[in-house]
């Protein structure tokens, strides 16, 4: 019993010593907290050169939201719903050879069969077509 009381006392002292510290100061988040390029002394690129990067992000986002579920991340038709909807493998050279860019864009815009229509801006449609063309033979 005496031993338990001694252990409890020691544990209490250790616990109290750990709680004796002042809490870390918490400051409000600001956008500069995540702007590492500017903090490291490097200049941000001019706004004109950011446009292609933003467009690439929009295209990738559109792919992930509208195409990835069936066609998969690499367009092989192996997305989670790919087998169910019989999504074609967009990387196959024979498939790539038989469709034009305009047909791909029209299919994305209008949909076909179980593929729903997508009302995307023309610049995003062109980016998706370019992304699909880049998949050829992968």
N, C-alpha and C positions, 0 to 999 in steps of 0.2 A: 504494500500500500504506500509506504514511504517512498519507494523507488518510483512508482507511478506519479506521485505528486512532484517529485524532483524532475522527472522527465517532462511533465506538463509545464512546470515552471520554466525550464530551459527552453522548451518549444515556444512558450509565450514570449520570453525575452527576445528570442531570435525573430519571431513574427513581428513584435513591436519595433525592433530595430529596422526591419525591412520597410515598415510603413512610415518610418520617420522622415523619409525623403519627400521633398516637394515635388508635385507633379510637373511633368514636362510642359512647357508653355505650348499652347495650341493656338496657331494663328489661322486666319481665314485663308482659304485657297484662292489663288489668283491665276489667270492664264499664263503668267510668266513662269509659274512652277513647272509647266510642261513644255516650255519653249527652250529646249536644251541647246539648240544651235546658237541662238542669240546670247545665251548665258555664257557659252564657251568662247565668246569673242568672235565667232564667225558671223558673217552677214547673211541674212536670209536672201534667197535668190529673188530677183525682180519678179513682180507679180505676173508678168507675161510668161515667164518660164514655169510658173506654177500651174498654169492652165492644163497642159497635157497630163500632169500628174493627177490633178483633180478629175479630169475626164477618165483616166485609167481607173481611178478609184470608183467612179460612178459605174463604169462598165463592169468592174469586178463585183461591185455590190449588186448590180442588176443580175449578173450571172448567178451569184449565190442565192438571191431571192427568187428568181424565176426559172432558172435552168438546172441548177445543181441537183435539185430533188430528183429529177429523172435522168439527166445526162451525166451527173457526177462531176467532180471537180475538174477532171481532165477530158470530159466530153465523150467518154467511152460507153455511155448508156448504163453505167453501173451505180447510179445514184440510188438512194433508198427505195424509190418508187420505179426505178428503171425497168426492172424485169416485169413488173405488173403492167406497165403501159407500153412495153416493148419499144423503149426509147432507142433510136438508132445510135450506133457508134459513129460519132462525128469525126473521128480521127482516120477512118478508113479512106484510103486514096480513091477507091471506086465511088464512094458516096460523095467525096469532095469534087470529083471530076464531073459528076452528073448534075450538080446544082450550081446555079449562078449566084453571085452575091445578092442580086435583086430578089431571087427566089428565097434565099435564106432570110433576108430582111422581111419579105412579105409573110413568110411562114411565122416568124417571131411576132410580127404585128397582128396577123389575123388568127393565128393558131391553126391547128388541124387535128382532127380526131379528139383525143383526150388532152392535147396540148391547148391550154387556154390562150386567148388573145392577150397581147401585152401592149398597152398604150404607153410606149416609151418615146422620148424625144429622138429625133433623127440622128443626132450626134451619138447617142447611146446605142441606137440600132446599128449604126456604122461600126462602132467600137465592138459590139458583140459579133458582127460578121467578121471583123478582123481577128477577133479572138478565136473564133471557130476556124478560120483559115489557118491560123498559126498552129492549130492542133494536128494538122495533116501529118499522118504517118507516125505519130507519137505512140 
